[in-house]
């Protein structure tokens, strides 16, 4: 955030937009027999990244508007802004969608921590939901056992776990974390630690910036030089992350840096220039993935919006794909039981690769990729994906400690507000 004191301040976004032309997809045609299906969309806001909610909604419209389902009045999207995404507001908006708008299905961006507060609403109304997030928090067991709730994400806490493991395997056992109070309120930081320890490494230093800590970078650079870690995990964001990477670059610190997919957003890489060289991150999507579905998606998105999609565009598109695929396989029976069964048997190809739902947890499983950034003084930084791996099972003992009644942290689904 540009001003960390204002992390609760809300910024407006455009929710309407034009109805999108359908993108290429694999689903069969939807037959509603003249019925218009209402899909409720919960959309939070972000002060530092106002583009993310719009990106998600753009992608969702395109993924769900296959065979012109929206133009043909087969599907209507009912969008509700939930502001910062706090439990009280989300519960109010979910109830409105269920009782006033009479929606048949609910989707949108929602932190799993907030979803836990609306858990019984979906059960009582018998309306299924597919909720998306950046994957910043572990999925509690009470949510996994709700037959009406399904989840998809960018897999950030899973990526953090593998980042810890990868750091030790590739660079050495002595790992340092650079973070801040605001950037640390999610499960992703815990799972990184877990990955380091499971690989036999140790966290030798944890540099945490306090609010308005103007001397943090200079002090941390000096401490890193003295400690000489084998690898640095940068868990900051936005301008703060950029300033840290530039400081490492200008001070000629050659220690390998692993970070999050947020830091490696295309616009941030352009800002970083050579300071982004050799940066490593693990993510569930990269625009350079050599997949036919990815190329088709990017080409169509660029044609529609005159700009590149980001990770939230992709998450929205995949979410829309899954919803349309589900409805098209209901054989015109749009009861909750029919939609749930169709969701459980979901299997399709998205820009991120093959998609299926874990029937035990209701979670979409996506492959994760290692990405490396290359930059020079003569060219813009580019991020290239390499080998990938499957996420850790949702019920794995590595994450069991995260399922408890004493949880706290930020609730916005962009990881950093």
Buried (B, 14 or more C-beta within 10 A) or exposed (E): BEEBEEBEBBEEBEBEEEEBBBBEBEBEEBEBEEEEBBBBBBBBBBBBBBBBBBBBBBBBBBBBBBBBBBEEEBBBBBBBBBBBBBBEBBBBBBEBBBEEBEBBBBBBBBBBBBBBBBBEBBEEBEBBBBBBBBBBBBBBEEBBEBBBBBBBBBBBBBBBBBBBBBBBEBBBBBBBBBBBEBBBBBBBBBBBBBBBBBBEBEBBBBBBBEEEBEEBBEEBBEBBEEEEBBBBBBBBBBEBBBBBBBBBBEBEBEBBBBBBBBBBBBEBBEBBBBBBBEBBBBBBBBBBBEBEBBBBBBEBBEEBBEEEBBBBBBBBBBBBBBBBBBBBBBEEEBEBEBBBBBBBEBEBBBBBBEBEBBEEBBBBBBBBBBBBBBBEEEEEBBBEBEEBBEBBBBBEEBBEEBBEEEEEBBBBBBBBB
